[in-house]
């Protein structure tokens, strides 16, 4: 029997978490350690943080330009978080998935709802949880990037978001980054060999 050549559409892996739970760290490690993943670069109206690079971490836009692009339909999802606008450009995602490649998105709960609605089975969502609220507060304070009021707002938002994991496909409790990256890699490997993703190649 001749083996049929099979390919698949690309997969959109979405990682969300309360601020400080570790999603950015996990995403960065996953990109370096899991072959075949590329990162979607979001746009934002907030200022760059120390060490962030234009075009690698975010595309930094002023509010007028962001709104213009949003109104033109350039974003697959967009949301306002902590007073800043964030959006995911649509064109790179569509090209990547059509080519059978996989993309990683680091976005919030609002954005995930929009992406799941727009991309259906092509989108796989993973929610990262902290081990405890106390540990989350410790991590936020250790970052040294927020005022006491900023930390209070982030913790308040985290409490509201914590149970959103129930609407996701997978969850990770980020006790140790090494373990979380290993589990994320297992999710990627399993999703890549789903029979339902196969398409016959001509």
C-alpha positions, 0 to 999 in steps of 0.5 A: 500500500502506498503511503499518502503524503500528508500535511497539516494546517498550522496551529495557533498556540495561545498562552494567557495568565494573570500578570506575573504568573510567568507566561512571558518567561514560558513563551520565551523559553518555548520559542528557543527550545521547541522547534517550529514555533514563531512568535506573533509580535503584538502592537501596543500603545504602552512605552517599551520596558527596559530591555524590550526591542521594537519589532521583537517584543512589540510594535510600539504605536501611538494611540492614533495609529493604533486606532487607525489600524484597528478600524481598518481591520488590521488586527485579529484581536484587540483589547485595552488593558491597564489603560493601554491598547494591545492588538495582534496583526492578522496578516502574519497569522494567516500566512503562517497557518496557511503555510502549515507552520505554528505560531505562539501568541502571548495575549490576555483573556479578552484577546483569547476569546476573540482569537478562539472565535475567529480561528476555531480549531486552529487555535489552542489555548493554554492558561498559566496559573501561579502556585498561589496568590501570595507567590503571585504578589511576591513575583510582581514585587520582585519585578520592580516595574510597578508602583504599589498601586500598580501591583494592587491593580494587577492583583485585583485583575488577577483575582478576577481572571484566575478562574478563566482557565476553565474556558481554556483547552489546557492549564499549567501551574507554574511552580517551576519554569523548567517543568512548565516549559516541558509540559507546554512542549508536550501540549505542542507535540500532542496537538501537532499529531492530531488526525483532525489536523491532517490535510492531503498534499497534492 
